[in-house]
Amino acid sequence: MPYDYTEPRGGGLYIIWLSDTHYYGGRTRSYTRRWRSHLRQLQAGTHDNARMQNTFNKYGQFRPEVLCKLKPSEHQEAEQEWLDANYRTAGCVNLSPYACGGCDGHTEKTRAKMSKTRSTRPDLVRKARASLIRNTRPPGVPLTPTHREAISTALSGRKQDPEVVARRAESNRGQKRSEETRQRMSEAAKQRCVEHPLSHSEDTKALISRQQRGRVWINNGKKNRRVWPEEAETLVDSSSMQSGK
């Protein structure tokens, strides 16, 4: 592995430094196995903890340390004490304040239920992961292409409630985008055209040609327009009157 750290034997509490200020804490029966699992998922961009994944993507650091070695029976209580002291503090990327889950906390019944859900309801699992990705990444950390694809896959085919659509339309009605926003949108559109050039099919070209056949170009003093001949004279006269000619 490209990260330099010692893999100790045994298990207990550990902490993984993902930057000089960002960290994740957990418990395990085997430091070696658990750390390798974390690193493998982070490098593949598939880690279940979106905060860990985004922080790793941004800083590229993976430095695990042993907090204390414990007997398996002591793991959960010790982790809960650690979470009580660190959850939601600056830099902590743990998703849950509870130690009841994780590698040691689920009962056989719960593990069987989770396994059944993963195999029978992959859509539900995808949506849950997409929600975590959207809502738990640290401020200022952008979504990775892998995460964007996961969100797109989870939400594909999903129709929004008409009331939600109506409320969003009402909230946006009458609002004008700033010049800076319009400029960014224009640059993004140009970039998309370069990266994904589009061309009309022969049928579409023929349709456009039929629709435009017989129209003429006019200029109203500001811009060119293509109109039907019977409209041209009226529009030109109107433009002349407005300009005082």
N, C-alpha and C positions, 0 to 999 in steps of 0.2 A: 504493500500500500504506500502511496506517496506521502502519507502523513506520519510524522515521527512521534511515536508514543509507545510506551511499554504496556503490554497486555498482561495484567496480573491474573493470578488464579483466584478462584472463589467468586463470591458475590456479595452484594450489599448495596449501599447507596453510591451513586456516581453523579458527576456533573460533566457536561460537554460544553466547552467554550467554543462558540461559533464566531465570535469576534472578541475584541478586548472587553466588551461590555455586555454582549448577548450570550445567554447560556440556557441550557436545558438540564433539568435534574430528574433522576429516576432511580429505579431499583431493578436488580436483576439477580438471578441465581448464577449467572456466568458473565463476568465482565467481557471476556474475549468474544463470546458469541453475540452478545447484545451490541457491543460497539461496532463489530463488523457488520451487523444487520443495519444499524443506523447509517453507517457510512455507505454501504452498498445502495441503499434506497436514496440517500441524498445525492450521490453521484449519478444515479439513474434519473433523478428528478421525479421520483414517485413516492416520496415520503408522505405518510398520512398526516403528519403535523405540518400544516401549511406555513406556520410561523418559522419552524426550523428550516423548511425547504427554502423559503424566500431569503432568510438570513444567510444561509449557506451559499445560495446563489450570488448574493451581493458581496460577501466578504471572503468566501472560499476557505474558511478556517474550520478545522475539526481537531479539537484538542481535549480529549477526555481525561478526567482525573477521578481517582477513588476518593470518596468522602469518608466512608467507613465500611469495614467488613463486618457483616452480621450473619447470624443464623437465619435461615429462611423464615422461621416463626416470628422474627423481629422486623422483617422487611416493611410490612405495611404500616405499622405504627410509626416507624422511623421516617418513612417517606411522608406520611401525613404531617408529622411535625415539621419536616423540611418545607412542605408546600404551604403550611400555615404561615411560615416565616417569609417565604419568597414569592408565592403566587401573586401576580399583578404588580410586583415591584419592577422598577425600571430594569429592562434587559432580560427579564425572565420570559421565555417563549413557551412555557408549558400551557397546554390548552385547558386543562381541568384542575380545579382546586382540590380534587378528591383522589385519594390513593386506593380506592376500592376497585379500580379497573386495572389495566396493565397486565403484564405477563404473569403475575402471581395472584391477582385479585379476583378473577372471574371463576365462578363455580362451574362444575361440569355441565350443569343444566344451561347456564348462560352461554358457555362456549358452544354447546350444541345448537342453541337457538341462533347465535350469531353466524355459525357456519351454514345453517339452513337458509338464513336470510341472504347471505352472500351468493348462494347457489341458485336460489329461486327468485330473488328480487334484485338482479344486478342494476336495474334502473333506479331503485331506491338508494342503493349504495352510491351510485354515481352522483345522484342529486345531493346526497348528504356531503360527499366530498367536495362537490362544487360549491356548496354553501359555506363550508369551512374555508375553502380557498378564497372566496370573495370577502368573507367577513373577519378573518383572523390574521391577515398579513400585516406586518408592522407598517406604520405610516411612512410613506415615501418609498416603500419597496414595491416596484412594479410587478405585475403578473408575468410569469415566464411563458414562453410559447407552449410549453407542455401543459401548464395550468389553464391557459386560454382554451386549448383544445379540449381539456377535460370539462370545462364549463360549457363549451359549445356542444359537446356530445351529450352532456347531461340534460341540457335544456332544449335540444333539437326536437321539433315537433310539438313542443309545449305551447298551448294557446293561452294568452293572458285573459283574465277576466275583463269583460267589456267595461265594467265600472272602473277598473284600474286604468284602462286605456283612456276612458273619458276624463278621469281626474287629471291624468298626465297632460292630456291635450289642453284642458282648461287652464292648468297652471302655466303652460308654455305660451298660451295665446297672448299675443300683443307684445311679447318680449323680443327684443332685438339683440342680435349677437354683436359683440364688440368688434372693432376693426381688427384687433389682434386675433380674435377667434376665427373670423372669416379668413384671415391670411393663413392661419394654421390649417384650416379645412381645405383651402385651395392648394397648399403645398402637399397635403396628404393625398388629395385627389390626383394631383400630377404624378406623385410617386407611385400610386396604385396603377395608373395608366402605363407607367414605364415598366413596372414589375409584372403586370398582368394585362398586356395589350389585348384589346378586343377588336373583332372585325365582324361586319354584318354578313349574314349568309346571302347567297344569291337570291333567294326568295325575298328577303327583307330589302335588298338593294332594288329589286324589281318593283316592290310595293312603294318604296320611297320615290322611285322614278315616276311611277304612274300618278302618285299624289301631287307631285310638283310639276308635271307636264302641263304647259300652257300658262303658267304663272310668270309674271314679269317682276323685275327688280325696280324699286323706287327708293328715293331718299327724301326724308321729310326735313332735312336740314341738320339732323342729329345722327341718324343711323339708317342703314339699308334695311329694306323689308321686301319680302317676296309675296306678291298678292295676285289675285285674279285681275285680268284686264279691266273688267267693269268697276273694280274698286279703285284702280290706279288713278283715274282722272279725279274722282271725288277726293281722295286723300291728298293728291298733289295740290288741288285748288284750296283745300282747307289749310294745308301747310303754308301756301303762299299768302293767304289772308292773315294768318297768325303772325307771319314775319313782316307784314306790311308791304308786300310786293304788289 
